[in-house]
């Protein structure tokens, strides 16, 4: 019988984490038994939990339920940090193949997914084993998603210490998305620090890199994934439009860039609302003509009526049909400077 016919695999999986640097051991959770009835097929398995900076080993048993012998052609993994080696390449019906799997140490607190692909001689596509791993560590953040009002507004990160006796030495960005402001305030159980985002547009994934001293006075580093979500979904280039008088109006133009989260917005529903120094002008008198250039880039032509006193709003707020703020555009008369912009 060829392997392309209906087949059955019975996977019995036993996992054991590496012993810790202190000499103890932390067993992984038992992997559930999984039955695979065809190839190609994708199977998801919980590979277990391990501590940050510690490697993880496991054994996956593949039981041949096909009724005939099969041969493994090759085994691939999706990451250089993961290896999988079979104890034999041929297997008779009813016998087992043992896969020894090793995941290298990671210093990031996260739920990881790594894949092992097993190719057989008579089948073009592989049996895919998606291995889920939970990496835990000495700290935990109160929250990992932050809403950024603007790049000028600091954010507070609050966390707790899971392991007693550690001392946080420094915090910084792993990908350059923010700066740490001031010192880390900490006690035996918790810590807090202010960060200054460097991006004021779209969503940015970063790592809070924590350097700490463990119970043995050894310096360690752990990365905690965080996400910075800016409320402004539209950016203007330039962000300040220099307006000039033309036919009794103030006119100017700028380029408008949509963030990935705003690409689905209908440009016809965007409202340009006056705000600032002259709120009496009202939204209905703000004229904006949007000229799309691509899916994310447009040119905006602004026309502001002259009230005869040469007054002009200092900025325009851009809102969607529900009134939610998408961005802000500063206006200035050509040849003049607003000190507070």
Secondary structure, 3 states (H helix, E strand, C coil): CCCCCCCCEEEEEEEEECECCCCCECCCCCCCCEEECCCCEEEEEEEEEEECCCCEEEEEEEEECCCCCEEEEEEEECCCCEEEEECCCEECCCCEEEEEEEECCCCEEEEEEEEEEEEECCCCCCEEEEEEEEEECCEEECCCEEEECCCCCEEEEEEEECCCCCEEEEEEECCCCEEEEEEEEECCCEEEEEEEECCCCCEEEEEEEEEEECCCCCEEEEEEEEEEEECCCEEEECCEEEEEEECCEEEEEEEEEECHHHCCCCHHHCEEEEECCCHHHCHHHEEEEEEECCCCEEEEEEEEECCCCCCCCCEEEEECCCCCEEEEEEEEECCCCCCCC
